[in-house]
Amino acid sequence: MGFLLDGVWHDDGATTKTEGGKFVRKDSGFRNWVTVDGRAGPSGKGGFKAEAGRYLLYVSWACPWAHRTLIFRKLKGLERHVGLCAVHWRMHEDGWAFYDGDGVIPDPVNNAAFMREIYTAAMPNYSGRVTVPVLWDKQLNTIVSNESSEIIRMFNSTFDGLDGVDAAIDFYPEALRSEVDIVNERVYRAVNNGVYKAGFASTQDAYDEAVVDLFEAFDWLEARLASQRYLVGEHITEADWRLWVTLIRFDPVYHGHFKCNIRQIIDYPNLWNFTKELYQWPGVAETTNHVHIKSHYYGSHRTVNPTLIIPIGPDIDFDEPHDRRRLPAAA
């Protein structure tokens, strides 16, 4: 058996907490790469060639890390080349599962009932974290990667030679990579993972530290977006999408459920309008399932919300006009 934490099922011994009450996220266990020719990728691992129909992406609509990959799959035009499976929002003792429900996309390859079956299909003695997203190779019947930051890099350029893939879209342009990486580091530490460090803190000091760091980062982002359209200037990059998946969940979930309640995103004019602009980006709303997002957090985290009551509000209109066109954007 094991335990549930952070929307992730952990087998015994796979704890993500250390002393001091701080939430600590373990590294992903599968870090292979799909490359154009199947040779070694950035990690030195390869063997997975970019081919149409070869790969399957397992996601949860609720999960921000999986949401990154859904956005890249959509915007790059990979839907016809990379298949999709989606689990139910509810996660209790059995972890992520393919229960019947709206938004669930069953597994046509492994016929799995639970995500843990995907991991043991790839590695029969697997006993680590069972997470989404997962990129599955149907040819070799194994997991390529369960690291979202690397899956989006693969989706960004590796499949550009396939029919219908938009090679002109580059969310990690070479000239901006250094700055993108710098922004990503703080956003990941203080914001993407910061909300979890606050929500799953088990001591007051750990919670206070995480929340202060989070809102200092929001102040920094608000100032950054005051004079430029996107996080690294006029060109939208992966840094924007990595931040956005947390912003879209913040007011409905993290503000209340994770006690990140000093302010809401709607209180930051630049962050709020940035959130709306990216939500209204063609195709992005289709990747955003508000019911799954709110239902999962409030309806799965018994340690945070023992009653599992899912709130009705807040009432937020992400489609209302934004003001970001006042700043220049790359053609």
Disulfide bonds with the S-S distance in Angstrom:
none
